[in-house]
Amino acid sequence: MELMKGGMSVRAVAQELGYRSTRAFSRQFLLRIGSSPRQWLLRSGHGESVLAQIAEAERLLRAGKKLSMVAEMTGFSSYQEFALTFREIHGVSPREWRERQPKTKPVVRSGEHTRTRNVAIEVMPVPPIRRKRIPNDG
């Protein structure tokens, strides 16, 4: 347990404990603890790095990055691991989550990278211009 709290991946912990595969380790963990290693980390409050990865993934998904690129850019070992973790936290796949998000408009400022921001614009009617009549003195 201390290995996972220290930020090691489930794969690294499985190897450190002598398991040949992550799957075998996860099955044994589930039988003995009652939850998957990832679920245990999140519930015990030691999954801060996973939550940070998911927060970054959310930002990248909103920016329209490809799902496989998001998994790679956020440090998951595979898309499957990313999708499973994302679903455990949000209850839906990364694709479904992105489709449910409000549409955003890119905002670019000089010297900054492209970012996205929700934009709500209220359009108000413009009153007509009234011209003063100038009396004719003639």
Contacts in CASP RR format, 6 or more apart in sequence:
PFRMAT RR
TARGET T0000
AUTHOR 0000-0000-0000
METHOD contacts of the structure
MODEL  1
MELMKGGMSVRAVAQELGYRSTRAFSRQFLLRIGSSPRQWLLRSGHGESV
LAQIAEAERLLRAGKKLSMVAEMTGFSSYQEFALTFREIHGVSPREWRER
QPKTKPVVRSGEHTRTRNVAIEVMPVPPIRRKRIPNDG
3 12 0 8 1.000
3 13 0 8 1.000
3 16 0 8 1.000
3 17 0 8 1.000
4 10 0 8 1.000
4 13 0 8 1.000
4 37 0 8 1.000
4 40 0 8 1.000
4 41 0 8 1.000
4 46 0 8 1.000
5 41 0 8 1.000
5 44 0 8 1.000
5 46 0 8 1.000
6 46 0 8 1.000
7 49 0 8 1.000
8 16 0 8 1.000
9 77 0 8 1.000
10 22 0 8 1.000
10 25 0 8 1.000
10 26 0 8 1.000
10 37 0 8 1.000
10 38 0 8 1.000
11 22 0 8 1.000
11 77 0 8 1.000
13 25 0 8 1.000
13 37 0 8 1.000
14 21 0 8 1.000
14 22 0 8 1.000
14 24 0 8 1.000
14 25 0 8 1.000
14 26 0 8 1.000
17 25 0 8 1.000
19 25 0 8 1.000
19 28 0 8 1.000
25 37 0 8 1.000
26 36 0 8 1.000
26 37 0 8 1.000
29 35 0 8 1.000
29 36 0 8 1.000
29 37 0 8 1.000
29 40 0 8 1.000
30 36 0 8 1.000
33 40 0 8 1.000
35 43 0 8 1.000
36 88 0 8 1.000
38 50 0 8 1.000
38 84 0 8 1.000
38 85 0 8 1.000
38 88 0 8 1.000
39 88 0 8 1.000
41 47 0 8 1.000
41 50 0 8 1.000
42 50 0 8 1.000
42 51 0 8 1.000
42 88 0 8 1.000
42 89 0 8 1.000
50 85 0 8 1.000
51 89 0 8 1.000
53 74 0 8 1.000
53 75 0 8 1.000
53 76 0 8 1.000
53 85 0 8 1.000
54 74 0 8 1.000
54 85 0 8 1.000
54 86 0 8 1.000
54 89 0 8 1.000
54 90 0 8 1.000
56 73 0 8 1.000
56 74 0 8 1.000
57 70 0 8 1.000
57 71 0 8 1.000
57 74 0 8 1.000
57 82 0 8 1.000
57 86 0 8 1.000
57 94 0 8 1.000
58 97 0 8 1.000
60 69 0 8 1.000
60 70 0 8 1.000
60 73 0 8 1.000
60 74 0 8 1.000
61 67 0 8 1.000
61 70 0 8 1.000
61 94 0 8 1.000
61 97 0 8 1.000
61 98 0 8 1.000
61 101 0 8 1.000
62 98 0 8 1.000
62 101 0 8 1.000
62 104 0 8 1.000
62 116 0 8 1.000
63 114 0 8 1.000
63 115 0 8 1.000
63 116 0 8 1.000
64 98 0 8 1.000
65 73 0 8 1.000
67 79 0 8 1.000
67 82 0 8 1.000
67 83 0 8 1.000
67 94 0 8 1.000
67 95 0 8 1.000
68 79 0 8 1.000
70 82 0 8 1.000
70 94 0 8 1.000
71 78 0 8 1.000
71 79 0 8 1.000
71 81 0 8 1.000
71 82 0 8 1.000
71 83 0 8 1.000
74 82 0 8 1.000
76 82 0 8 1.000
76 85 0 8 1.000
82 94 0 8 1.000
83 93 0 8 1.000
83 94 0 8 1.000
86 93 0 8 1.000
86 94 0 8 1.000
86 97 0 8 1.000
87 93 0 8 1.000
90 97 0 8 1.000
92 100 0 8 1.000
102 118 0 8 1.000
104 116 0 8 1.000
104 117 0 8 1.000
104 118 0 8 1.000
104 119 0 8 1.000
105 116 0 8 1.000
105 117 0 8 1.000
105 118 0 8 1.000
105 119 0 8 1.000
106 114 0 8 1.000
106 115 0 8 1.000
106 116 0 8 1.000
107 114 0 8 1.000
107 115 0 8 1.000
107 116 0 8 1.000
107 117 0 8 1.000
107 119 0 8 1.000
108 114 0 8 1.000
108 115 0 8 1.000
END
